[in-house]
Amino acid sequence: MNDWAPIAKEYDPLKAGSIDGTDEEPHDRAIWRAMLARYVPNKGVTGDPHLTLFVARLNLQTTEEKLKEVFSRYGDIRKIRLVRDLVTGFSKGYAFIEYKEERALLKAHRDANRLVIDQHEIFVDFELERTLKGWIPRRLGGGFGGKKESGQLRFGGRDRPFRKPINLPNMKNDFYGEGSGEKRNWSREGTRDWRTRDRDHERSRDKRWPERERSWTWGESERERDSKEERSRGRERKDRDRKDRERDRSRERDTKKQRDDDKHR
């Protein structure tokens, strides 16, 4: 923690991919690519890197003349290089501005960041390609900044400085039983208790299984007996009804015969 700083003093792709600079494993492929990259600064770039500003997030319509108009208020400018596409000639949205004096450079670095030019809020920082040891550009997976949507944010620069790490107790090791030997013994004993309890449960279940089978068998015989009794009672009711109907018809015949006999007398 004594050597911690919010701004990286040298570029490390692994640390740049961490919000507090403490990651030990890369979390995206771009970091792997940056770690394996061997970047050599462009030897064709001229000028004093310690007097040069990096200006990004420019409106694609912003010209060198506009940049000179805005940044000349901080001091005398030696050179402006607006980076353009080699094929189309269109602006790529960033530029390098070299001042004649360090005082002008520092003033522009302090005051021009987040300035609005042509409806765009710009970003201003020192040139890092030739001044920051180990620098890897964004196109090789390095750089600073980035967008949240890409999931490849980089920290340690002016735009996103490192956050100070939080010192926490070694809770992870204890949680996984990697702390004291006493805790590890307790965890192993607990495991044996669980296994013993599982075996007892299995044995108890095996013993209960025949009882459940007998219970289910008894339940099935009871249901069958109840069903037979119900069918028997149904047949008895039908027999009684049939006998009652026959008795009624017999009475009706007797009554009719009696009336006929009375008429013939």
ZADO-1210 file (C-alpha; in nm, 4 decimals, padded with zeros to 6 digits):
<atoms>
<atom x="00.0000" y="00.0000" z="00.0000" code="MET" pos="1"/>
<atom x="00.2959" y="00.2358" z="00.0516" code="ASN" pos="2"/>
<atom x="00.3754" y="00.2466" z="-00.3213" code="ASP" pos="3"/>
<atom x="00.0120" y="00.2766" z="-00.4310" code="TRP" pos="4"/>
<atom x="-00.0765" y="00.5689" z="-00.6585" code="ALA" pos="5"/>
<atom x="-00.3970" y="00.6539" z="-00.8485" code="PRO" pos="6"/>
<atom x="-00.2015" y="00.7213" z="-01.1697" code="ILE" pos="7"/>
<atom x="00.0197" y="00.4467" z="-01.3126" code="ALA" pos="8"/>
<atom x="00.3907" y="00.5300" z="-01.3086" code="LYS" pos="9"/>
<atom x="00.4578" y="00.2639" z="-01.5711" code="GLU" pos="10"/>
<atom x="00.2190" y="00.0686" z="-01.7893" code="TYR" pos="11"/>
<atom x="00.1251" y="-00.2852" z="-01.6856" code="ASP" pos="12"/>
<atom x="-00.1657" y="-00.4321" z="-01.8898" code="PRO" pos="13"/>
<atom x="-00.2673" y="-00.6637" z="-01.6052" code="LEU" pos="14"/>
<atom x="-00.2878" y="-00.3797" z="-01.3529" code="LYS" pos="15"/>
<atom x="-00.4539" y="-00.1501" z="-01.6057" code="ALA" pos="16"/>
<atom x="-00.7351" y="-00.4050" z="-01.6413" code="GLY" pos="17"/>
<atom x="-00.8015" y="-00.3917" z="-01.2652" code="SER" pos="18"/>
<atom x="-01.0046" y="-00.1219" z="-01.0954" code="ILE" pos="19"/>
<atom x="-00.7541" y="-00.1005" z="-00.8099" code="ASP" pos="20"/>
<atom x="-00.4483" y="-00.2420" z="-00.9865" code="GLY" pos="21"/>
<atom x="-00.4418" y="-00.5620" z="-00.7807" code="THR" pos="22"/>
<atom x="-00.5642" y="-00.8265" z="-01.0286" code="ASP" pos="23"/>
<atom x="-00.3508" y="-01.1383" z="-01.0553" code="GLU" pos="24"/>
<atom x="-00.5289" y="-01.2931" z="-01.3553" code="GLU" pos="25"/>
<atom x="-00.6464" y="-01.1197" z="-01.6764" code="PRO" pos="26"/>
<atom x="-01.0235" y="-01.1027" z="-01.7071" code="HIS" pos="27"/>
<atom x="-01.0537" y="-01.0514" z="-02.0832" code="ASP" pos="28"/>
<atom x="-00.8712" y="-01.1551" z="-02.3991" code="ARG" pos="29"/>
<atom x="-00.7576" y="-00.8029" z="-02.4781" code="ALA" pos="30"/>
<atom x="-00.5450" y="-00.7997" z="-02.1635" code="ILE" pos="31"/>
<atom x="-00.3827" y="-01.1241" z="-02.2737" code="TRP" pos="32"/>
<atom x="-00.3142" y="-00.9643" z="-02.6130" code="ARG" pos="33"/>
<atom x="-00.1609" y="-00.6578" z="-02.4486" code="ALA" pos="34"/>
<atom x="00.0552" y="-00.8716" z="-02.2194" code="MET" pos="35"/>
<atom x="00.1928" y="-01.0624" z="-02.5184" code="LEU" pos="36"/>
<atom x="00.2398" y="-00.7533" z="-02.7349" code="ALA" pos="37"/>
<atom x="00.5822" y="-00.6070" z="-02.8045" code="ARG" pos="38"/>
<atom x="00.5080" y="-00.2483" z="-02.8979" code="TYR" pos="39"/>
<atom x="00.7710" y="-00.0065" z="-03.0255" code="VAL" pos="40"/>
<atom x="00.6730" y="00.3642" z="-03.0414" code="PRO" pos="41"/>
<atom x="00.6459" y="00.5112" z="-03.3873" code="ASN" pos="42"/>
<atom x="00.9898" y="00.6427" z="-03.4799" code="LYS" pos="43"/>
<atom x="00.8361" y="00.8688" z="-03.7422" code="GLY" pos="44"/>
<atom x="00.6773" y="01.0857" z="-03.4714" code="VAL" pos="45"/>
<atom x="00.8846" y="01.3961" z="-03.4103" code="THR" pos="46"/>
<atom x="00.8812" y="01.6632" z="-03.1436" code="GLY" pos="47"/>
<atom x="00.9414" y="01.6720" z="-02.7694" code="ASP" pos="48"/>
<atom x="00.7149" y="01.4136" z="-02.5993" code="PRO" pos="49"/>
<atom x="00.7441" y="01.5975" z="-02.2657" code="HIS" pos="50"/>
<atom x="00.5881" y="01.9085" z="-02.4190" code="LEU" pos="51"/>
<atom x="00.3103" y="01.7281" z="-02.6083" code="THR" pos="52"/>
<atom x="-00.0574" y="01.6923" z="-02.5119" code="LEU" pos="53"/>
<atom x="-00.2919" y="01.4159" z="-02.6225" code="PHE" pos="54"/>
<atom x="-00.6392" y="01.5475" z="-02.7102" code="VAL" pos="55"/>
<atom x="-00.9197" y="01.2939" z="-02.7647" code="ALA" pos="56"/>
<atom x="-01.2989" y="01.2676" z="-02.8124" code="ARG" pos="57"/>
<atom x="-01.2966" y="01.5383" z="-03.0731" code="LEU" pos="58"/>
<atom x="-01.5821" y="01.6076" z="-03.3057" code="ASN" pos="59"/>
<atom x="-01.4928" y="01.4493" z="-03.6404" code="LEU" pos="60"/>
<atom x="-01.5609" y="01.7884" z="-03.7995" code="GLN" pos="61"/>
<atom x="-01.3099" y="01.9712" z="-03.5783" code="THR" pos="62"/>
<atom x="-01.0114" y="02.1009" z="-03.7774" code="THR" pos="63"/>
<atom x="-00.6511" y="02.1938" z="-03.6962" code="GLU" pos="64"/>
<atom x="-00.7478" y="02.5602" z="-03.7184" code="GLU" pos="65"/>
<atom x="-01.0133" y="02.5161" z="-03.4523" code="LYS" pos="66"/>
<atom x="-00.7704" y="02.3365" z="-03.2221" code="LEU" pos="67"/>
<atom x="-00.5108" y="02.6081" z="-03.2683" code="LYS" pos="68"/>
<atom x="-00.7708" y="02.8738" z="-03.1895" code="GLU" pos="69"/>
<atom x="-00.8680" y="02.7037" z="-02.8626" code="VAL" pos="70"/>
<atom x="-00.5325" y="02.5801" z="-02.7331" code="PHE" pos="71"/>
<atom x="-00.3227" y="02.8819" z="-02.8265" code="SER" pos="72"/>
<atom x="-00.4833" y="03.0696" z="-02.5377" code="ARG" pos="73"/>
<atom x="-00.2688" y="02.8630" z="-02.2977" code="TYR" pos="74"/>
<atom x="00.0642" y="02.9416" z="-02.4671" code="GLY" pos="75"/>
<atom x="00.2635" y="02.9274" z="-02.7862" code="ASP" pos="76"/>
<atom x="00.2078" y="02.6139" z="-02.9948" code="ILE" pos="77"/>
<atom x="00.4893" y="02.4590" z="-03.1914" code="ARG" pos="78"/>
<atom x="00.2946" y="02.1909" z="-03.3767" code="LYS" pos="79"/>
<atom x="-00.0553" y="02.0384" z="-03.4070" code="ILE" pos="80"/>
<atom x="-00.1067" y="01.6924" z="-03.5551" code="ARG" pos="81"/>
<atom x="-00.4672" y="01.5891" z="-03.6109" code="LEU" pos="82"/>
<atom x="-00.4663" y="01.2142" z="-03.6774" code="VAL" pos="83"/>
<atom x="-00.6519" y="01.1223" z="-03.9960" code="ARG" pos="84"/>
<atom x="-00.7385" y="00.8003" z="-04.1755" code="ASP" pos="85"/>
<atom x="-00.4774" y="00.7218" z="-04.4395" code="LEU" pos="86"/>
<atom x="-00.7391" y="00.6113" z="-04.6919" code="VAL" pos="87"/>
<atom x="-01.0312" y="00.8499" z="-04.6456" code="THR" pos="88"/>
<atom x="-00.8471" y="01.1441" z="-04.4924" code="GLY" pos="89"/>
<atom x="-01.1215" y="01.1844" z="-04.2305" code="PHE" pos="90"/>
<atom x="-01.0352" y="01.2728" z="-03.8733" code="SER" pos="91"/>
<atom x="-01.0091" y="00.9858" z="-03.6228" code="LYS" pos="92"/>
<atom x="-01.1175" y="01.2108" z="-03.3370" code="GLY" pos="93"/>
<atom x="-00.7849" y="01.2717" z="-03.1615" code="TYR" pos="94"/>
<atom x="-00.4801" y="01.4935" z="-03.1974" code="ALA" pos="95"/>
<atom x="-00.1386" y="01.5796" z="-03.0513" code="PHE" pos="96"/>
<atom x="-00.0447" y="01.9369" z="-02.9612" code="ILE" pos="97"/>
<atom x="00.3165" y="02.0309" z="-02.8895" code="GLU" pos="98"/>
<atom x="00.3849" y="02.3493" z="-02.6910" code="TYR" pos="99"/>
<atom x="00.7028" y="02.5529" z="-02.6803" code="LYS" pos="100"/>
<atom x="00.7093" y="02.5832" z="-02.3015" code="GLU" pos="101"/>
<atom x="00.6302" y="02.3470" z="-02.0174" code="GLU" pos="102"/>
<atom x="00.4306" y="02.6139" z="-01.8366" code="ARG" pos="103"/>
<atom x="00.1852" y="02.6348" z="-02.1274" code="ALA" pos="104"/>
<atom x="00.1643" y="02.2561" z="-02.1398" code="LEU" pos="105"/>
<atom x="00.0756" y="02.2293" z="-01.7705" code="LEU" pos="106"/>
<atom x="-00.1812" y="02.5068" z="-01.7926" code="LYS" pos="107"/>
<atom x="-00.3552" y="02.3444" z="-02.0898" code="ALA" pos="108"/>
<atom x="-00.3432" y="02.0069" z="-01.9171" code="HIS" pos="109"/>
<atom x="-00.5120" y="02.1553" z="-01.6118" code="ARG" pos="110"/>
<atom x="-00.7738" y="02.3783" z="-01.7744" code="ASP" pos="111"/>
<atom x="-00.8582" y="02.2284" z="-02.1137" code="ALA" pos="112"/>
<atom x="-00.9714" y="01.8844" z="-01.9964" code="ASN" pos="113"/>
<atom x="-01.3486" y="01.8398" z="-02.0449" code="ARG" pos="114"/>
<atom x="-01.3648" y="02.1571" z="-02.2479" code="LEU" pos="115"/>
<atom x="-01.6466" y="02.1587" z="-02.5050" code="VAL" pos="116"/>
<atom x="-01.5364" y="02.2067" z="-02.8654" code="ILE" pos="117"/>
<atom x="-01.7887" y="02.1785" z="-03.1489" code="ASP" pos="118"/>
<atom x="-02.0491" y="02.0274" z="-02.9123" code="GLN" pos="119"/>
<atom x="-01.8044" y="01.7582" z="-02.7907" code="HIS" pos="120"/>
<atom x="-01.6539" y="01.7364" z="-02.4435" code="GLU" pos="121"/>
<atom x="-01.2870" y="01.6637" z="-02.5037" code="ILE" pos="122"/>
<atom x="-01.0329" y="01.4697" z="-02.3006" code="PHE" pos="123"/>
<atom x="-00.6803" y="01.6045" z="-02.2466" code="VAL" pos="124"/>
<atom x="-00.3781" y="01.4206" z="-02.1072" code="ASP" pos="125"/>
<atom x="-00.0023" y="01.4094" z="-02.1506" code="PHE" pos="126"/>
<atom x="00.1352" y="01.2049" z="-02.4378" code="GLU" pos="127"/>
<atom x="00.2013" y="00.8539" z="-02.3054" code="LEU" pos="128"/>
<atom x="00.3323" y="00.6636" z="-02.6058" code="GLU" pos="129"/>
<atom x="00.6877" y="00.7935" z="-02.5655" code="ARG" pos="130"/>
<atom x="00.6841" y="00.8922" z="-02.1976" code="THR" pos="131"/>
<atom x="00.5186" y="00.6024" z="-02.0089" code="LEU" pos="132"/>
<atom x="00.7366" y="00.2946" z="-01.9746" code="LYS" pos="133"/>
<atom x="00.5779" y="-00.0239" z="-02.1107" code="GLY" pos="134"/>
<atom x="00.3014" y="00.1613" z="-02.2978" code="TRP" pos="135"/>
<atom x="00.0670" y="-00.0541" z="-02.5089" code="ILE" pos="136"/>
<atom x="-00.1886" y="00.1260" z="-02.7305" code="PRO" pos="137"/>
<atom x="-00.5580" y="00.0538" z="-02.7247" code="ARG" pos="138"/>
<atom x="-00.5561" y="-00.1288" z="-03.0570" code="ARG" pos="139"/>
<atom x="-00.3339" y="-00.3958" z="-02.8977" code="LEU" pos="140"/>
<atom x="-00.5558" y="-00.4332" z="-02.5907" code="GLY" pos="141"/>
<atom x="-00.3876" y="-00.1702" z="-02.3734" code="GLY" pos="142"/>
<atom x="-00.4419" y="00.2007" z="-02.3291" code="GLY" pos="143"/>
<atom x="-00.6498" y="00.3744" z="-02.0654" code="PHE" pos="144"/>
<atom x="-01.0210" y="00.4472" z="-02.0496" code="GLY" pos="145"/>
<atom x="-01.2589" y="00.2432" z="-02.2624" code="GLY" pos="146"/>
<atom x="-01.6357" y="00.1990" z="-02.2556" code="LYS" pos="147"/>
<atom x="-01.8451" y="00.0072" z="-02.0052" code="LYS" pos="148"/>
<atom x="-02.0393" y="-00.1587" z="-02.2872" code="GLU" pos="149"/>
<atom x="-01.7238" y="-00.3281" z="-02.4151" code="SER" pos="150"/>
<atom x="-01.6399" y="-00.4752" z="-02.0746" code="GLY" pos="151"/>
<atom x="-01.2754" y="-00.3760" z="-02.1354" code="GLN" pos="152"/>
<atom x="-01.2232" y="-00.0735" z="-01.9138" code="LEU" pos="153"/>
<atom x="-00.8661" y="00.0296" z="-01.8369" code="ARG" pos="154"/>
<atom x="-00.7614" y="00.2065" z="-01.5187" code="PHE" pos="155"/>
<atom x="-00.4614" y="00.3997" z="-01.3950" code="GLY" pos="156"/>
<atom x="-00.4931" y="00.6985" z="-01.6276" code="GLY" pos="157"/>
<atom x="-00.6336" y="01.0456" z="-01.5819" code="ARG" pos="158"/>
<atom x="-00.9784" y="00.9504" z="-01.7035" code="ASP" pos="159"/>
<atom x="-01.0109" y="00.6443" z="-01.4775" code="ARG" pos="160"/>
<atom x="-00.7499" y="00.6447" z="-01.2001" code="PRO" pos="161"/>
<atom x="-00.7009" y="00.3426" z="-00.9785" code="PHE" pos="162"/>
<atom x="-00.9280" y="00.3167" z="-00.6777" code="ARG" pos="163"/>
<atom x="-00.7543" y="00.2659" z="-00.3489" code="LYS" pos="164"/>
<atom x="-00.7624" y="-00.1042" z="-00.2484" code="PRO" pos="165"/>
<atom x="-00.9556" y="-00.1998" z="00.0637" code="ILE" pos="166"/>
<atom x="-00.7603" y="-00.4056" z="00.3146" code="ASN" pos="167"/>
<atom x="-00.9838" y="-00.6962" z="00.4166" code="LEU" pos="168"/>
<atom x="-00.9081" y="-00.9851" z="00.6568" code="PRO" pos="169"/>
<atom x="-00.8181" y="-01.3173" z="00.5002" code="ASN" pos="170"/>
<atom x="-01.1800" y="-01.4320" z="00.4986" code="MET" pos="171"/>
<atom x="-01.1670" y="-01.6366" z="00.1821" code="LYS" pos="172"/>
<atom x="-00.9107" y="-01.8847" z="00.3131" code="ASN" pos="173"/>
<atom x="-01.1068" y="-01.9371" z="00.6348" code="ASP" pos="174"/>
<atom x="-01.4306" y="-01.9747" z="00.4411" code="PHE" pos="175"/>
<atom x="-01.2871" y="-02.2567" z="00.2332" code="TYR" pos="176"/>
<atom x="-01.1245" y="-02.4242" z="00.5322" code="GLY" pos="177"/>
<atom x="-00.7763" y="-02.3031" z="00.4450" code="GLU" pos="178"/>
<atom x="-00.7174" y="-02.0987" z="00.7596" code="GLY" pos="179"/>
<atom x="-00.6046" y="-02.2501" z="01.0879" code="SER" pos="180"/>
<atom x="-00.5485" y="-02.6216" z="01.1301" code="GLY" pos="181"/>
<atom x="-00.8137" y="-02.6299" z="01.4000" code="GLU" pos="182"/>
<atom x="-01.0775" y="-02.5135" z="01.1557" code="LYS" pos="183"/>
<atom x="-00.9653" y="-02.7645" z="00.8976" code="ARG" pos="184"/>
<atom x="-00.9958" y="-03.0484" z="01.1502" code="ASN" pos="185"/>
<atom x="-01.3404" y="-02.9287" z="01.2458" code="TRP" pos="186"/>
<atom x="-01.4423" y="-02.9250" z="00.8799" code="SER" pos="187"/>
<atom x="-01.3164" y="-03.2794" z="00.8192" code="ARG" pos="188"/>
<atom x="-01.4894" y="-03.4102" z="01.1327" code="GLU" pos="189"/>
<atom x="-01.8060" y="-03.2400" z="01.0274" code="GLY" pos="190"/>
<atom x="-01.7779" y="-03.4111" z="00.6917" code="THR" pos="191"/>
<atom x="-01.7453" y="-03.7504" z="00.8568" code="ARG" pos="192"/>
<atom x="-02.0507" y="-03.6758" z="01.0709" code="ASP" pos="193"/>
<atom x="-02.2504" y="-03.5891" z="00.7632" code="TRP" pos="194"/>
<atom x="-02.1436" y="-03.9087" z="00.5895" code="ARG" pos="195"/>
<atom x="-02.2333" y="-04.1190" z="00.8963" code="THR" pos="196"/>
<atom x="-02.5675" y="-03.9473" z="00.9183" code="ARG" pos="197"/>
<atom x="-02.6293" y="-04.0136" z="00.5509" code="ASP" pos="198"/>
<atom x="-02.5493" y="-04.3845" z="00.5942" code="ARG" pos="199"/>
<atom x="-02.7842" y="-04.4076" z="00.8971" code="ASP" pos="200"/>
<atom x="-03.0521" y="-04.2376" z="00.6955" code="HIS" pos="201"/>
<atom x="-03.0071" y="-04.4880" z="00.4125" code="GLU" pos="202"/>
<atom x="-03.0301" y="-04.7813" z="00.6510" code="ARG" pos="203"/>
<atom x="-03.3368" y="-04.6391" z="00.8198" code="SER" pos="204"/>
<atom x="-03.4983" y="-04.5863" z="00.4815" code="ARG" pos="205"/>
<atom x="-03.4239" y="-04.9476" z="00.3849" code="ASP" pos="206"/>
<atom x="-03.5918" y="-05.0660" z="00.7044" code="LYS" pos="207"/>
<atom x="-03.8944" y="-04.8483" z="00.6527" code="ARG" pos="208"/>
<atom x="-03.9398" y="-04.9591" z="00.2924" code="TRP" pos="209"/>
<atom x="-04.0923" y="-05.3078" z="00.3682" code="PRO" pos="210"/>
<atom x="-04.3226" y="-05.1468" z="00.6226" code="GLU" pos="211"/>
<atom x="-04.4417" y="-04.9036" z="00.3594" code="ARG" pos="212"/>
<atom x="-04.4960" y="-05.1901" z="00.1166" code="GLU" pos="213"/>
<atom x="-04.7003" y="-05.3771" z="00.3735" code="ARG" pos="214"/>
<atom x="-04.8927" y="-05.0641" z="00.4479" code="SER" pos="215"/>
<atom x="-04.9644" y="-05.0099" z="00.0798" code="TRP" pos="216"/>
<atom x="-05.0678" y="-05.3797" z="00.0450" code="THR" pos="217"/>
<atom x="-05.2980" y="-05.3513" z="00.3442" code="TRP" pos="218"/>
<atom x="-05.4465" y="-05.0355" z="00.1981" code="GLY" pos="219"/>
<atom x="-05.5096" y="-05.2089" z="-00.1343" code="GLU" pos="220"/>
<atom x="-05.6862" y="-05.5105" z="00.0333" code="SER" pos="221"/>
<atom x="-05.8994" y="-05.2744" z="00.2385" code="GLU" pos="222"/>
<atom x="-06.0042" y="-05.0864" z="-00.0724" code="ARG" pos="223"/>
<atom x="-06.0870" y="-05.4102" z="-00.2524" code="GLU" pos="224"/>
<atom x="-06.2951" y="-05.5333" z="00.0408" code="ARG" pos="225"/>
<atom x="-06.4808" y="-05.2024" z="00.0605" code="ASP" pos="226"/>
<atom x="-06.5479" y="-05.2202" z="-00.3113" code="SER" pos="227"/>
<atom x="-06.6846" y="-05.5758" z="-00.2855" code="LYS" pos="228"/>
<atom x="-06.9124" y="-05.4798" z="00.0030" code="GLU" pos="229"/>
<atom x="-07.0377" y="-05.1802" z="-00.1922" code="GLU" pos="230"/>
<atom x="-07.1182" y="-05.3981" z="-00.4943" code="ARG" pos="231"/>
<atom x="-07.2904" y="-05.6499" z="-00.2686" code="SER" pos="232"/>
<atom x="-07.5051" y="-05.3816" z="-00.1102" code="ARG" pos="233"/>
<atom x="-07.5943" y="-05.2548" z="-00.4550" code="GLY" pos="234"/>
<atom x="-07.7101" y="-05.5980" z="-00.5661" code="ARG" pos="235"/>
<atom x="-07.9200" y="-05.6348" z="-00.2505" code="GLU" pos="236"/>
<atom x="-08.0887" y="-05.3001" z="-00.3131" code="ARG" pos="237"/>
<atom x="-08.1688" y="-05.4031" z="-00.6702" code="LYS" pos="238"/>
<atom x="-08.3157" y="-05.7356" z="-00.5490" code="ASP" pos="239"/>
<atom x="-08.5361" y="-05.5588" z="-00.2950" code="ARG" pos="240"/>
<atom x="-08.6593" y="-05.3140" z="-00.5546" code="ASP" pos="241"/>
<atom x="-08.7383" y="-05.5933" z="-00.7980" code="ARG" pos="242"/>
<atom x="-08.9305" y="-05.7891" z="-00.5328" code="LYS" pos="243"/>
<atom x="-09.1227" y="-05.4764" z="-00.4351" code="ASP" pos="244"/>
<atom x="-09.2232" y="-05.4136" z="-00.7976" code="ARG" pos="245"/>
<atom x="-09.3340" y="-05.7763" z="-00.8421" code="GLU" pos="246"/>
<atom x="-09.5404" y="-05.7571" z="-00.5238" code="ARG" pos="247"/>
<atom x="-09.7089" y="-05.4394" z="-00.6373" code="ASP" pos="248"/>
<atom x="-09.7931" y="-05.5893" z="-00.9777" code="ARG" pos="249"/>
<atom x="-09.9335" y="-05.8989" z="-00.8051" code="SER" pos="250"/>
<atom x="-10.1565" y="-05.6826" z="-00.5874" code="ARG" pos="251"/>
<atom x="-10.2795" y="-05.4902" z="-00.8906" code="GLU" pos="252"/>
<atom x="-10.3706" y="-05.8164" z="-01.0692" code="ARG" pos="253"/>
<atom x="-10.5566" y="-05.9452" z="-00.7644" code="ASP" pos="254"/>
<atom x="-10.7493" y="-05.6208" z="-00.7297" code="THR" pos="255"/>
<atom x="-10.8504" y="-05.6198" z="-01.0975" code="LYS" pos="256"/>
<atom x="-10.9620" y="-05.9832" z="-01.0842" code="LYS" pos="257"/>
<atom x="-11.1750" y="-05.9075" z="-00.7783" code="GLN" pos="258"/>
<atom x="-11.3507" y="-05.6190" z="-00.9580" code="ARG" pos="259"/>
<atom x="-11.4206" y="-05.8381" z="-01.2630" code="ASP" pos="260"/>
<atom x="-11.5710" y="-06.1090" z="-01.0458" code="ASP" pos="261"/>
<atom x="-11.8006" y="-05.8559" z="-00.8775" code="ASP" pos="262"/>
<atom x="-11.9301" y="-05.7340" z="-01.2168" code="LYS" pos="263"/>
<atom x="-12.0304" y="-06.0848" z="-01.3318" code="HIS" pos="264"/>
<atom x="-12.2341" y="-06.1512" z="-01.0186" code="ARG" pos="265"/>
</atoms>
